[in-house]
Amino acid sequence: MKFQGTGAVRRFYFTLLLSHTILAVVIVPMVAITLRRAIRRDFVRHARIARWTLPLWLYVSVTGVLVYWMLYHAYRAA
């Protein structure tokens, strides 16, 4: 679906979409590594990567919902 917003909102949307997409790709192996270290009870190394994994995962989750809302609800075609 084509984004219908214009001006500054359009630039904001595509910046948000780009950061969301890149970090969504990055977060997948980070989650796997974090989970594997927790399962193996390697909590020192787990904590080191979990400090980065959790905030990035939360960012990707929230921006995914925001991108969806902007695309399908806030700026949809009339």
MMTF fields as JSON, N, C-alpha, C and O atoms, coordinates in Angstrom:
{
  "mmtfVersion": "1.0.0",
  "mmtfProducer": "UNKNOWN",
  "numBonds": 311,
  "numAtoms": 312,
  "numGroups": 78,
  "numChains": 1,
  "numModels": 1,
  "chainsPerModel": [1],
  "groupsPerChain": [78],
  "chainIdList": ["A"],
  "bondAtomList": [4, 2, 8, 6, 12, 10, 16, 14, 20, 18, 24, 22, 28, 26, 32, 30, 36, 34, 40, 38, 44, 42, 48, 46, 52, 50, 56, 54, 60, 58, 64, 62, 68, 66, 72, 70, 76, 74, 80, 78, 84, 82, 88, 86, 92, 90, 96, 94, 100, 98, 104, 102, 108, 106, 112, 110, 116, 114, 120, 118, 124, 122, 128, 126, 132, 130, 136, 134, 140, 138, 144, 142, 148, 146, 152, 150, 156, 154, 160, 158, 164, 162, 168, 166, 172, 170, 176, 174, 180, 178, 184, 182, 188, 186, 192, 190, 196, 194, 200, 198, 204, 202, 208, 206, 212, 210, 216, 214, 220, 218, 224, 222, 228, 226, 232, 230, 236, 234, 240, 238, 244, 242, 248, 246, 252, 250, 256, 254, 260, 258, 264, 262, 268, 266, 272, 270, 276, 274, 280, 278, 284, 282, 288, 286, 292, 290, 296, 294, 300, 298, 304, 302, 308, 306],
  "bondOrderList": [1, 1, 1, 1, 1, 1, 1, 1, 1, 1, 1, 1, 1, 1, 1, 1, 1, 1, 1, 1, 1, 1, 1, 1, 1, 1, 1, 1, 1, 1, 1, 1, 1, 1, 1, 1, 1, 1, 1, 1, 1, 1, 1, 1, 1, 1, 1, 1, 1, 1, 1, 1, 1, 1, 1, 1, 1, 1, 1, 1, 1, 1, 1, 1, 1, 1, 1, 1, 1, 1, 1, 1, 1, 1, 1, 1, 1],
  "groupList": [{"groupName": "MET", "atomNameList": ["N", "CA", "C", "O"], "elementList": ["N", "C", "C", "O"], "formalChargeList": [0, 0, 0, 0], "bondAtomList": [1, 0, 2, 1, 3, 2], "bondOrderList": [1, 1, 2], "singleLetterCode": "M", "chemCompType": "L-PEPTIDE LINKING"}, {"groupName": "LYS", "atomNameList": ["N", "CA", "C", "O"], "elementList": ["N", "C", "C", "O"], "formalChargeList": [0, 0, 0, 0], "bondAtomList": [1, 0, 2, 1, 3, 2], "bondOrderList": [1, 1, 2], "singleLetterCode": "K", "chemCompType": "L-PEPTIDE LINKING"}, {"groupName": "PHE", "atomNameList": ["N", "CA", "C", "O"], "elementList": ["N", "C", "C", "O"], "formalChargeList": [0, 0, 0, 0], "bondAtomList": [1, 0, 2, 1, 3, 2], "bondOrderList": [1, 1, 2], "singleLetterCode": "F", "chemCompType": "L-PEPTIDE LINKING"}, {"groupName": "GLN", "atomNameList": ["N", "CA", "C", "O"], "elementList": ["N", "C", "C", "O"], "formalChargeList": [0, 0, 0, 0], "bondAtomList": [1, 0, 2, 1, 3, 2], "bondOrderList": [1, 1, 2], "singleLetterCode": "Q", "chemCompType": "L-PEPTIDE LINKING"}, {"groupName": "GLY", "atomNameList": ["N", "CA", "C", "O"], "elementList": ["N", "C", "C", "O"], "formalChargeList": [0, 0, 0, 0], "bondAtomList": [1, 0, 2, 1, 3, 2], "bondOrderList": [1, 1, 2], "singleLetterCode": "G", "chemCompType": "PEPTIDE LINKING"}, {"groupName": "THR", "atomNameList": ["N", "CA", "C", "O"], "elementList": ["N", "C", "C", "O"], "formalChargeList": [0, 0, 0, 0], "bondAtomList": [1, 0, 2, 1, 3, 2], "bondOrderList": [1, 1, 2], "singleLetterCode": "T", "chemCompType": "L-PEPTIDE LINKING"}, {"groupName": "ALA", "atomNameList": ["N", "CA", "C", "O"], "elementList": ["N", "C", "C", "O"], "formalChargeList": [0, 0, 0, 0], "bondAtomList": [1, 0, 2, 1, 3, 2], "bondOrderList": [1, 1, 2], "singleLetterCode": "A", "chemCompType": "L-PEPTIDE LINKING"}, {"groupName": "VAL", "atomNameList": ["N", "CA", "C", "O"], "elementList": ["N", "C", "C", "O"], "formalChargeList": [0, 0, 0, 0], "bondAtomList": [1, 0, 2, 1, 3, 2], "bondOrderList": [1, 1, 2], "singleLetterCode": "V", "chemCompType": "L-PEPTIDE LINKING"}, {"groupName": "ARG", "atomNameList": ["N", "CA", "C", "O"], "elementList": ["N", "C", "C", "O"], "formalChargeList": [0, 0, 0, 0], "bondAtomList": [1, 0, 2, 1, 3, 2], "bondOrderList": [1, 1, 2], "singleLetterCode": "R", "chemCompType": "L-PEPTIDE LINKING"}, {"groupName": "TYR", "atomNameList": ["N", "CA", "C", "O"], "elementList": ["N", "C", "C", "O"], "formalChargeList": [0, 0, 0, 0], "bondAtomList": [1, 0, 2, 1, 3, 2], "bondOrderList": [1, 1, 2], "singleLetterCode": "Y", "chemCompType": "L-PEPTIDE LINKING"}, {"groupName": "LEU", "atomNameList": ["N", "CA", "C", "O"], "elementList": ["N", "C", "C", "O"], "formalChargeList": [0, 0, 0, 0], "bondAtomList": [1, 0, 2, 1, 3, 2], "bondOrderList": [1, 1, 2], "singleLetterCode": "L", "chemCompType": "L-PEPTIDE LINKING"}, {"groupName": "SER", "atomNameList": ["N", "CA", "C", "O"], "elementList": ["N", "C", "C", "O"], "formalChargeList": [0, 0, 0, 0], "bondAtomList": [1, 0, 2, 1, 3, 2], "bondOrderList": [1, 1, 2], "singleLetterCode": "S", "chemCompType": "L-PEPTIDE LINKING"}, {"groupName": "HIS", "atomNameList": ["N", "CA", "C", "O"], "elementList": ["N", "C", "C", "O"], "formalChargeList": [0, 0, 0, 0], "bondAtomList": [1, 0, 2, 1, 3, 2], "bondOrderList": [1, 1, 2], "singleLetterCode": "H", "chemCompType": "L-PEPTIDE LINKING"}, {"groupName": "ILE", "atomNameList": ["N", "CA", "C", "O"], "elementList": ["N", "C", "C", "O"], "formalChargeList": [0, 0, 0, 0], "bondAtomList": [1, 0, 2, 1, 3, 2], "bondOrderList": [1, 1, 2], "singleLetterCode": "I", "chemCompType": "L-PEPTIDE LINKING"}, {"groupName": "PRO", "atomNameList": ["N", "CA", "C", "O"], "elementList": ["N", "C", "C", "O"], "formalChargeList": [0, 0, 0, 0], "bondAtomList": [1, 0, 2, 1, 3, 2], "bondOrderList": [1, 1, 2], "singleLetterCode": "P", "chemCompType": "L-PEPTIDE LINKING"}, {"groupName": "ASP", "atomNameList": ["N", "CA", "C", "O"], "elementList": ["N", "C", "C", "O"], "formalChargeList": [0, 0, 0, 0], "bondAtomList": [1, 0, 2, 1, 3, 2], "bondOrderList": [1, 1, 2], "singleLetterCode": "D", "chemCompType": "L-PEPTIDE LINKING"}, {"groupName": "TRP", "atomNameList": ["N", "CA", "C", "O"], "elementList": ["N", "C", "C", "O"], "formalChargeList": [0, 0, 0, 0], "bondAtomList": [1, 0, 2, 1, 3, 2], "bondOrderList": [1, 1, 2], "singleLetterCode": "W", "chemCompType": "L-PEPTIDE LINKING"}],
  "groupTypeList": [0, 1, 2, 3, 4, 5, 4, 6, 7, 8, 8, 2, 9, 2, 5, 10, 10, 10, 11, 12, 5, 13, 10, 6, 7, 7, 13, 7, 14, 0, 7, 6, 13, 5, 10, 8, 8, 6, 13, 8, 8, 15, 2, 7, 8, 12, 6, 8, 13, 6, 8, 16, 5, 10, 14, 10, 16, 10, 9, 7, 11, 7, 5, 4, 7, 10, 7, 9, 16, 0, 10, 9, 12, 6, 9, 8, 6, 6],
  "groupIdList": [1, 2, 3, 4, 5, 6, 7, 8, 9, 10, 11, 12, 13, 14, 15, 16, 17, 18, 19, 20, 21, 22, 23, 24, 25, 26, 27, 28, 29, 30, 31, 32, 33, 34, 35, 36, 37, 38, 39, 40, 41, 42, 43, 44, 45, 46, 47, 48, 49, 50, 51, 52, 53, 54, 55, 56, 57, 58, 59, 60, 61, 62, 63, 64, 65, 66, 67, 68, 69, 70, 71, 72, 73, 74, 75, 76, 77, 78],
  "secStructList": [7, 7, 7, 7, 7, 7, 6, 2, 2, 2, 2, 2, 2, 2, 2, 2, 2, 2, 2, 2, 2, 2, 2, 2, 2, 2, 2, 2, 2, 2, 2, 2, 2, 2, 2, 2, 2, 2, 2, 6, 6, 7, 2, 2, 2, 2, 2, 2, 2, 2, 2, 2, 2, 2, 2, 2, 2, 2, 2, 2, 2, 2, 2, 2, 2, 2, 2, 2, 2, 0, 0, 0, 0, 0, 1, 7, 7, 7],
  "xCoordList": [0.846, 0.0, 0.89, 1.909, 0.521, 1.279, 0.907, -0.269, 1.938, 1.701, 1.132, 1.674, 0.037, -0.684, -0.295, -0.704, 0.482, 0.874, 1.792, 2.42, 1.863, 2.701, 3.551, 3.281, 4.578, 5.407, 6.268, 6.838, 6.35, 7.2, 6.75, 7.576, 5.441, 4.923, 5.435, 5.741, 5.529, 6.023, 7.492, 7.886, 8.295, 9.711, 9.843, 10.663, 9.047, 9.068, 8.694, 9.348, 7.648, 7.184, 8.289, 8.567, 8.911, 9.924, 11.194, 11.863, 11.536, 12.659, 12.345, 13.186, 11.136, 10.701, 10.676, 11.135, 10.143, 10.07, 11.459, 11.683, 12.384, 13.751, 14.426, 15.02, 14.335, 14.97, 14.313, 15.001, 13.001, 12.28, 12.732, 12.981, 12.835, 13.194, 14.618, 14.854, 15.552, 16.947, 17.085, 17.72, 16.492, 16.617, 15.835, 16.206, 14.775, 14.04, 14.914, 14.82, 15.752, 16.673, 17.784, 18.17, 18.283, 19.377, 18.929, 19.705, 17.689, 17.239, 17.049, 17.146, 16.786, 16.525, 17.711, 17.515, 18.927, 20.032, 20.347, 20.779, 20.137, 20.388, 19.467, 19.904, 18.203, 17.26, 17.679, 17.626, 18.093, 18.523, 19.739, 19.791, 20.707, 21.904, 21.546, 22.015, 20.728, 20.317, 19.586, 19.858, 18.673, 17.917, 18.821, 18.701, 19.726, 20.636, 21.515, 21.743, 22.001, 22.844, 22.05, 22.581, 20.801, 19.967, 19.684, 19.746, 19.377, 19.091, 20.319, 20.197, 21.489, 22.733, 23.214, 24.271, 22.451, 22.763, 24.098, 24.799, 24.427, 25.615, 25.156, 25.14, 24.79, 24.097, 24.98, 24.464, 26.266, 27.155, 27.143, 26.944, 27.356, 27.33, 25.907, 25.717, 24.919, 23.515, 23.177, 22.569, 23.57, 23.253, 23.92, 23.353, 25.141, 25.843, 25.083, 24.992, 24.541, 23.821, 22.359, 21.754, 21.798, 20.394, 20.193, 19.109, 21.226, 21.143, 20.867, 20.269, 21.296, 21.054, 19.812, 19.063, 19.599, 18.507, 17.14, 16.294, 16.92, 15.595, 15.186, 14.099, 16.006, 15.569, 15.358, 14.427, 16.235, 16.049, 14.777, 14.047, 14.51, 13.287, 12.053, 11.079, 12.092, 10.96, 10.779, 9.649, 11.87, 11.794, 11.171, 10.285, 11.625, 11.082, 9.596, 8.808, 9.212, 7.801, 6.93, 5.88, 7.355, 6.556, 6.518, 5.457, 7.656, 7.655, 6.865, 6.299, 6.82, 5.996, 4.526, 3.828, 4.061, 2.665, 2.435, 1.401, 3.384, 3.243, 3.225, 2.423, 4.092, 4.112, 2.782, 2.219, 2.28, 0.982, -0.13, -0.948, -0.147, -1.189, -1.125, -2.152, 0.087, 0.234, -0.195, -0.838, 0.143, -0.153, -1.626, -2.199, -2.245, -3.589, -4.699, -5.873, -4.365, -5.413, -5.278, -6.25, -4.12, -3.972, -3.964, -4.553, -3.309, -3.152, -3.617, -2.987, -4.697, -5.186, -5.908, -6.362, -5.995, -6.667, -8.159, -8.76, -8.73, -10.161, -11.055, -12.278],
  "yCoordList": [-1.166, 0.0, 1.228, 1.257, 2.23, 3.472, 4.376, 4.541, 4.966, 5.887, 7.185, 7.749, 7.663, 8.818, 10.147, 11.201, 10.122, 11.365, 12.206, 11.698, 13.509, 14.418, 15.267, 15.351, 15.892, 16.828, 16.148, 15.081, 16.799, 16.324, 14.957, 14.144, 14.706, 13.413, 12.293, 11.206, 12.544, 11.532, 11.211, 10.045, 12.249, 12.027, 11.274, 10.363, 11.642, 10.954, 9.486, 8.609, 9.216, 7.845, 6.984, 5.884, 7.485, 6.677, 6.52, 5.491, 7.526, 7.388, 6.319, 5.472, 6.358, 5.368, 3.968, 3.002, 3.869, 2.582, 2.015, 0.816, 2.863, 2.412, 1.901, 0.823, 2.67, 2.227, 0.951, 0.061, 0.853, -0.347, -1.571, -2.63, -1.428, -2.549, -3.036, -4.238, -2.115, -2.493, -3.174, -4.223, -2.582, -3.168, -4.472, -5.324, -4.645, -5.911, -7.049, -8.176, -6.763, -7.778, -8.051, -9.201, -7.012, -7.14, -7.873, -8.63, -7.656, -8.173, -9.691, -10.318, -10.287, -11.732, -12.554, -13.383, -12.357, -13.136, -12.744, -13.585, -11.485, -11.061, -11.795, -12.223, -11.942, -12.669, -14.128, -14.702, -14.73, -16.135, -16.323, -17.273, -15.425, -15.509, -15.291, -16.025, -14.3, -14.008, -15.191, -15.573, -15.764, -16.914, -18.131, -18.826, -18.379, -19.513, -19.387, -20.369, -18.188, -17.984, -18.163, -18.669, -17.759, -17.957, -19.44, -19.921, -20.162, -21.591, -22.345, -23.281, -21.938, -22.577, -22.064, -22.472, -21.185, -20.603, -19.858, -19.829, -19.266, -18.415, -16.968, -16.145, -16.691, -15.444, -14.204, -13.11, -14.337, -13.18, -12.692, -11.505, -13.605, -13.231, -12.895, -12.021, -13.572, -13.286, -11.838, -11.119, -11.42, -10.057, -9.01, -7.947, -9.317, -8.362, -8.065, -6.908, -9.088, -8.868, -8.488, -7.781, -8.952, -8.643, -7.15, -6.625, -6.464, -5.007, -4.272, -3.196, -4.844, -4.267, -4.865, -4.166, -6.15, -6.842, -6.314, -6.037, -6.173, -5.748, -4.374, -4.26, -3.323, -2.022, -2.023, -1.395, -2.739, -2.794, -3.552, -3.141, -4.643, -5.41, -4.566, -4.594, -3.817, -2.942, -1.857, -1.55, -1.279, -0.264, -0.843, -0.228, -2.012, -2.647, -2.957, -2.782, -3.411, -3.722, -2.478, -2.49, -1.422, -0.188, 0.468, 0.915, 0.537, 1.173, 0.362, 0.931, -0.951, -1.767, -1.41, -1.292, -1.24, -0.846, 0.568, 0.837, 1.468, 2.847, 2.922, 3.658, 2.175, 2.137, 1.605, 2.161, 0.532, -0.024, 1.018, 1.21, 1.683, 2.676, 3.835, 4.285, 4.311, 5.432, 5.024, 5.808, 3.82, 3.369, 3.046, 3.415, 2.361, 1.857, 2.644, 2.441, 3.528, 4.239, 5.756, 6.441, 6.287, 7.73, 8.429, 9.501, 7.842, 8.506, 7.643, 7.632, 6.931, 6.078, 6.916, 8.03, 6.345, 7.038, 7.129, 6.2, 8.239, 8.468, 7.717, 7.813],
  "zCoordList": [0.0, 0.0, 0.0, 0.691, -0.759, -0.834, 0.338, 0.661, 0.977, 2.086, 1.537, 0.587, 2.13, 1.613, 2.252, 1.766, 3.325, 3.99, 3.114, 2.186, 3.421, 2.645, 3.587, 4.785, 3.024, 3.774, 4.823, 4.594, 5.987, 7.081, 7.591, 8.007, 7.56, 8.022, 7.133, 7.62, 5.853, 4.909, 5.195, 5.209, 5.424, 5.748, 7.064, 7.175, 8.062, 9.35, 9.182, 9.747, 8.411, 8.183, 7.565, 8.044, 6.509, 5.833, 6.664, 6.574, 7.474, 8.405, 9.438, 9.739, 9.979, 10.957, 10.335, 10.945, 9.127, 8.438, 8.169, 8.335, 7.758, 7.483, 8.754, 8.753, 9.831, 11.083, 11.597, 12.096, 11.482, 11.913, 11.117, 11.693, 9.82, 8.954, 9.219, 9.338, 9.308, 9.56, 10.912, 11.017, 11.951, 13.28, 13.415, 14.223, 12.653, 12.684, 12.165, 12.652, 11.191, 10.675, 11.698, 11.907, 12.32, 13.289, 14.553, 15.137, 14.978, 16.265, 16.259, 17.314, 15.121, 15.066, 15.59, 16.479, 15.076, 15.648, 17.09, 17.879, 17.437, 18.821, 19.789, 20.857, 19.427, 20.283, 20.401, 21.489, 19.298, 19.323, 20.233, 21.014, 20.132, 20.967, 22.437, 23.307, 22.709, 24.081, 24.691, 25.829, 23.952, 24.435, 24.658, 25.667, 23.709, 23.845, 25.088, 25.795, 25.348, 26.531, 27.824, 28.813, 27.821, 29.012, 29.234, 30.365, 28.168, 28.286, 28.794, 29.585, 28.339, 28.782, 30.14, 30.622, 30.744, 32.061, 32.078, 33.089, 30.951, 30.849, 31.086, 30.172, 32.329, 32.641, 32.547, 32.317, 32.714, 32.582, 31.135, 30.876, 30.204, 28.773, 28.325, 27.479, 28.878, 28.564, 28.929, 28.136, 30.12, 30.572, 29.692, 29.441, 29.221, 28.36, 27.075, 26.664, 26.441, 25.181, 25.435, 24.629, 26.541, 26.841, 27.075, 26.821, 27.556, 27.751, 26.447, 26.453, 25.339, 24.016, 23.368, 22.687, 23.578, 22.907, 23.33, 22.48, 24.62, 25.095, 24.559, 23.994, 24.709, 24.177, 22.664, 22.162, 21.936, 20.478, 20.115, 19.214, 20.804, 20.554, 20.857, 20.104, 21.956, 22.291, 21.23, 20.852, 20.749, 19.702, 18.434, 17.841, 18.022, 16.812, 16.998, 16.068, 18.174, 18.442, 18.367, 17.724, 19.012, 19.04, 17.67, 17.234, 16.981, 15.661, 14.64, 13.707, 14.805, 13.91, 14.019, 13.011, 15.241, 15.457, 14.925, 14.313, 15.152, 14.681, 13.159, 12.585, 12.507, 11.039, 10.51, 9.567, 11.113, 10.71, 10.872, 9.972, 12.025, 12.3, 11.305, 10.795, 11.038, 10.09, 8.696, 7.997, 8.278, 6.918, 6.708, 5.683, 7.665, 7.444, 8.139, 7.827, 9.063, 9.788, 9.729, 9.41, 10.022, 10.135, 8.78, 8.637, 7.788, 6.496, 5.335, 4.278, 5.52, 4.441, 3.383, 3.642, 2.196, 1.089, 1.38, 1.918, 1.023, 1.285, 0.343, 0.445]
}
